Amino acid sequence: MGNQAKLWRKYKIENNVLNRKVVFCPRCGEGYVMAEHPDRFYCGNCHFTKFKTGEKKE
C-alpha cells in the first residue's frame, strides 16, 4: 500500500463548491494529474514537463 496519491488532499470544498488544487496535463486532458516538484510539474503518462516561473529561492 505504501505511497498512495491521497487525492482528498488535492481538493477543497468552499461554499459548497469543489475547488481543485491540482494541475491537469494539457496534452492528456482532465483526469491526468501532473506531479508537483519544487521547480516543475510533470505528467507521468505522456512525460510532459511544465516549468514553474518565478524567482529561484537560494
Buried (B, 14 or more C-beta within 10 A) or exposed (E): EEEEEEEEEEEEEEEEEEEEEBBBBEEBEEEBBBEBEEEEBBBEEEEBEEEEEEEEEE
